[in-house]
């Protein structure tokens, strides 16, 4: 359990850079996610073939993983959309509501009883987001898209937890990334028609950021997260992911001076989210000692 939590927290640390990279890469959110998943899928496929680690799976399982990958693609597209319509700090704080939606969805999808404590801690995150939404109207579109991102994140985490026991993490990741690329490739013509852009191909510098995003913040981070998910609950994973705003917001403050754009309501909301993370970590540690 201790090793799983260490891997989980390091994965979250890597994930904290994704918001910053979303600012540095000027492609729109749909293209950004397509490139991210395409580069990661190709790289991972080459790696698994070279190491002869690609696990053979039944067709039904492959379809399930491809479907989950589509949900991941929608989550990432909404996440980067939230950054574009608001900023890194707002998008990351909205992402923290994943824990609330997980506390609702996990019992429904896994036929288990609801946990009052988990729902209460998740609701605490949601109250934090409401404070920001209610008192700062500049970022409401970004907040709505960010909450949609959190809902998709909760869905794919719970579904991953149901099938991860008999699938190697890297093989699971390859099929899910491929499913995301497939869905986005189908949707991209319609998306670009609704949101036209002249910036279709990344620049040299953006390609470098995309490689960093795909290799470190996607392949490595997801591998660590899937390993941890074998030992801890989906709710614990998602609530721990609430630490992602800590790393991402600190970086956004340092690199982009985003603290100048935020009102006091942001800090009150963020304080409630941080409190929910701390309480859940104490709860998990205490339960393991009993």
Order of alpha helices (4+ residues) and beta strands (2+ residues): alpha-alpha-alpha-alpha-alpha-alpha-alpha-alpha-alpha-alpha-alpha-alpha-alpha-alpha
